[in-house]
């Protein structure tokens, strides 16, 4: 009877190793699965890099590649504007120089005629008439007056010759300046042609990449996934900005404007808020805003009074502006070509704050427009009046 416990103890010693072995086997399977997932992820990353390299891109993602091209295009456009402005400045300088040269030439002709006359008079006076004129005076005061007259005449002639010489030097100097400005103008025009060629080449490259993405299902799905990730980053960014700059109650009644706000730009709504399926590849997507197709450079207006809290590049959205309207409401404008307001600036309802562009867009010029309440997206079409 004393050995009743031996059997349970024996069974326990046999079962515990089995259980431990089973758990270890499960952990090993989980580890193998994780390793396989890691290998698949690395393979997918390598494959994506290969596809990007095939497109001539060095970036890690499609939206990074588009963003890099957009920034390069904006930089080339800025350089082009600088050259155009310098050309206009030089044209103004050349025009003023030509006017000054014409004036100097006219003065030179006038002085030359006057000098000719003075030379003739001086020649005649040298033939004894000067002495006769001086000593034919009746008295000493008359002699003094005639002497002072001849002295003044001599100074006048000297001054005339010095002025003529000065104008000649100025004219030569201005002609040389004009020559250099015109030479510089020709060089700038050549540089302008180079800048335009570079810009056109970069834009053509961007269009080629976009055509490839749109025509390739795999690349399009990658782009859609990257845009979803960008949307999450934008949500996080807005939340960060809300905590940093949140205005609280504006006292201006943004919530009361629901259904009566004006559209921020004249155009056609081509992409709507909410759950959708990509029409080409039947992939599920969720739009947190709307897209309004509009001409490049069209004016974008603030829908309500507010304060600019973000105005910069944002991955996947291009040039982006976020306006805080108080009461937890924000509007987002993206794919802009130009931002006309700075962070911290107050804007009024209807004020032009940006221009439509295609930065970050895979579909061409359009305005991406969101309305957010405490960071959560709202359907903009429920807030704007389509009249």
Order of alpha helices (4+ residues) and beta strands (2+ residues): alpha-alpha-alpha-alpha-alpha-beta-beta-beta-beta-beta-beta-beta-beta-beta-beta-beta-beta
